[in-house]
């Protein structure tokens, strides 16, 4: 598995993708023909679970679009199952504490960064993809798996610089709706306080040397639940 999204980010590109909340593998294949860089399979705000995610990952790989997923919660099964079926990066909602971020890293990254459980699975061709020894395979996936905690709570905003400093975190995803609600200004994306919060998140990411990501705003200033990322 080579993470094409990570390669594009490292090259200074500004990838664009969409949230994906339907079980249609045909639609996922169609997205791969549109020029989008990635799709975020939504296991939080849709009925999709790990089994459906596996089928969607196959379709994404077939059509050349990078498969990411938003997990439903920070728990070992929720994280591990998605990565084992081939998800190449996780968007993680409702983060509030550094302890949660470290827990997430432990589930998503192998030793020595975390404590991810090792098992040959679809992600590595059940051990037949020629990635080498167990340590070499762990090193490969630690490097190719992106981990984006969401900053969508006032608690996460208050410690955003500390979150960015956690080994194993690859970027921050701004969740504008829930962040504005948590700040007591639902949907007020033009409010100076909200704009200052986004500026702080971007600055924290840049200082840490990695990628801020966001939902692109619509013309009416209410961000739609589709196009996603920017870096730098």
Secondary structure, 3 states (H helix, E strand, C coil): CCCHHHHHHHCCCCCCEEEECCCCHHHHHHHCCCCCCEEEEECCCCCCCHHHHHHHHHHHHHHCCEEEEECCCCCHHHHHHHHHCCCCEEEECCCCCHHHHHHHHHHHCCCCCCCCCCCCCHHHHHHCCCCCCHHHHHHHHHHHCEEEEEECCHHHHHCHHHHHCCCCCCEEEECHHHHHHHCCCCCCCCCHHHHHHHHHHHHHHHHHCCEEEECCCCCCCCCCCCCCECCC
